[in-house]
Amino acid sequence: MLKIQVVGPGCSNCQRLEALCREVVEEEGWAAQIDKVTDVNQFADLGIFMTPGLVVNNEVVSSGKIPVKATLKNWLRDRLSAHN
């Protein structure tokens, strides 16, 4: 199972990243827990210094940008196979 954290204050980019994560997970049929982290005091603890940020299975995979769908799918697939 993937543990996905979308990190950001709730801006439109953060919302788009969360929606994209949900879309990819649903399309692929992967088991995932998707959480939003909006508390700015937690950003640095997670290793995120620019938002939106993406943390998958406790690893920062993106910060300060929204990846294209194919890239996100590859990142998640890599983390899923490494987890199994």
N, C-alpha and C positions, 0 to 999 in steps of 0.2 A: 504494500500500500504506500502511496505517495503522501507525504505531509508537505503541503504547499502553503507558504505564507506570502501573501501580497502585502508589501510594506509601503505605507504612505498615509498622508493625512486625509485621504478621501477625495482627492482632486479627480478631474475627469480622466487623466492618464492612469491613475490607480484603478479607477473603475473599469476602464477599458482593459487593463491587464488582467484584472480578476475575471472579467467576462470571457476573455480569450482563454484563460486557464480552464474555466468551467467548460467552455466549448470543446477544447481539445480532449479533456478528460472524458467528456460524454461521448464524443465521436469514437474514441479509442476503446471505450468500455473499461477504463482503468478504475480501480478502487483508489479513491483519494479523499483526503480531508483538506479542505481549502479554508484557510482562515485569513481574516484581514487584521493587520496590526496597524492601528492608527495612533497609538500613543508614541509621540515623538521621543519620549524618554527611553523607549525600547529600541529605537532604530539603530543606534550605535552599538548596543549590546548584540544585535543581530549581525553587525558588520555592514549595515546600510548607511551610506553617507549622502546619497543622492536618491531621490524617489522618482518614479516608482521603483521599488526593489522587489526582488523575487528570491525567496529562500526555499529550497527544496530539500527535504530530509536533512535539515540543519546545515545546508551548504548554500552560500550565496552564489546564485547563477547569473544574476543580472542586477544592475543598479543604474538608475538614471535614464532608462530607455524602455521602450516597449518592443520586444522582439517580433519579427514576422512569425506568422503561424507555424510555418515549417520548422523554423529554428526552435521555437518553443516546444514543438512536438518532439524534436530530436533530443533536446535537453531533458525532457521528462522521461522519454524512453530510456535514455542513458542512466538516469537516476533510478528508474524502476528496475532495470536489469542489474545494476550494481547492488541494489537492495535485496534482490532474490538470491 
